[in-house]
Amino acid sequence: MLARDWIGLVVEVVDSPNSSEIGLKGMVVDETMKTLRIETEKGVRMVAKSKRVFEVEVEGMRFRINGDLIAFRPEERIMRGLMIASRIKG
């Protein structure tokens, strides 16, 4: 999950220091180094990545991701994820 683009994925906030974010669900429409913009039924919400846990559905599988692990610029996160994956394979 670290080495992929999150735009277009359906995510849900399952843990957050801000209780009003828990249960927030929708499609990621934009991503910055520190935030995800999520299109919900009530409009677009900006959610910090740090100190949150997200549940992401990809190809019928659900993953729980600690937001601190994705709190990088998208292009940096993808490169780091590819480097980690190549180390695991090698």
C-alpha positions as CSV (number, residue, x, y, z in Angstrom):
1,M,0.0,0.0,0.0
2,L,3.0,2.3,0.5
3,A,4.0,2.0,-3.2
4,R,0.7,2.9,-4.8
5,D,-1.3,6.0,-5.6
6,W,-4.1,6.6,-3.2
7,I,-6.2,8.9,-5.4
8,G,-9.3,7.0,-6.4
9,L,-9.2,4.5,-3.5
10,V,-12.1,4.2,-1.0
11,V,-10.9,4.9,2.5
12,E,-12.4,5.0,6.0
13,V,-10.9,6.7,9.0
14,V,-11.0,4.0,11.8
15,D,-9.0,5.8,14.4
16,S,-8.3,9.5,15.0
17,P,-7.6,11.9,17.8
18,N,-10.5,13.9,16.4
19,S,-13.6,11.7,17.2
20,S,-15.7,13.5,14.5
21,E,-13.4,11.9,11.8
22,I,-13.9,8.3,12.9
23,G,-16.2,6.6,10.4
24,L,-15.6,9.2,7.7
25,K,-15.6,7.2,4.5
26,G,-15.2,8.1,0.8
27,M,-13.0,8.3,-2.2
28,V,-9.6,10.0,-2.1
29,V,-9.6,12.8,-4.6
30,D,-6.3,14.5,-3.7
31,E,-3.3,13.9,-1.5
32,T,-0.6,16.1,-0.1
33,M,2.4,15.3,2.1
34,K,0.3,15.7,5.3
35,T,-3.4,15.3,4.2
36,L,-5.9,13.3,2.2
37,R,-8.9,15.0,0.6
38,I,-11.8,12.6,0.8
39,E,-15.0,12.9,-1.2
40,T,-17.8,11.9,1.1
41,E,-21.6,12.0,0.8
42,K,-21.5,15.4,2.5
43,G,-18.8,16.9,0.3
44,V,-15.0,17.0,0.4
45,R,-13.2,16.7,3.7
46,M,-9.5,17.2,4.4
47,V,-8.1,14.7,6.9
48,A,-4.6,14.8,8.3
49,K,-2.6,11.6,7.8
50,S,-0.6,11.7,11.0
51,K,-2.0,10.0,14.1
52,R,-4.9,8.4,12.1
53,V,-5.6,4.8,11.0
54,F,-7.2,4.3,7.6
55,E,-8.9,1.3,6.3
56,V,-8.5,1.0,2.5
57,E,-10.2,-1.4,0.1
58,V,-8.1,-2.5,-2.9
59,E,-9.2,-5.3,-5.3
60,G,-11.7,-6.7,-2.8
61,M,-9.2,-6.8,0.1
62,R,-9.2,-4.4,3.1
63,F,-6.0,-3.1,4.7
64,R,-5.5,-1.1,7.8
65,I,-2.8,1.5,7.4
66,N,-1.2,3.7,10.0
67,G,-1.3,7.3,8.6
68,D,2.2,8.0,9.9
69,L,3.5,5.5,7.4
70,I,2.1,7.4,4.5
71,A,2.8,10.9,5.8
72,F,5.2,11.8,2.9
73,R,4.8,13.5,-0.4
74,P,3.0,10.9,-2.7
75,E,5.9,10.5,-5.0
76,E,8.4,10.1,-2.1
77,R,6.1,7.5,-0.4
78,I,5.8,5.5,-3.7
79,M,9.6,5.5,-4.1
80,R,10.1,4.4,-0.5
81,G,7.5,1.7,-0.8
82,L,9.2,0.4,-4.0
83,M,12.6,0.3,-2.2
84,I,11.1,-1.6,0.7
85,A,9.4,-4.1,-1.6
86,S,12.6,-4.7,-3.5
87,R,14.5,-5.3,-0.3
88,I,11.9,-7.8,0.9
89,K,12.0,-9.7,-2.5
90,G,15.8,-9.7,-2.6
